[in-house]
Amino acid sequence: MAVSCDDLFELATQLAAAEKSESDRRAAVSRAYYAVYHCAIRFHERLPSQGLPPSRGGTHVQLSHALSNPTVRDKELRTMSRRIGYLCQDLHGKRVIADYRLHENVSSQDVEQAIAQARQVFKLAESTDDSSH
């Protein structure tokens, strides 16, 4: 059965709402990031022209960099792309802490911020779903 970015975000919000432990908080941040990552891929693929990739970096860095450095002419799409790119970069940093830096704490505030940022990305991306840009 296939899963969507909306499904991942729903799981992130459920984990955040039922948070009982550090593991729950880490899982919520991680799922929020991956929901955003897949939503951002979809947004980037729909742009009339792809953003500029960095000279190096993995897939996640390449996507956030391309979104942060758009090549589209439409001013509104450029602004949306940049905002999504910056949010992806920030959430990626949070996800790295949640998944790899077990000696660092992930607080309830970190979770709330990750969920709020994910909502912003979804709202920005959805605003282009019905447009013909």
Secondary structure, DSSP 8 states (H G I E B T S, - for coil): ----HHHHHHHHHHHHHT--SHHHHHHHHHHHHHHHHHHHHHHHHHSSS-----SS--HHHHHHHHHHS---S-HHHHHHHHHHHHHHHHHHHHHHHHHH-TTS---HHHHHHHHHHHHHHHHHHHHHHTS--
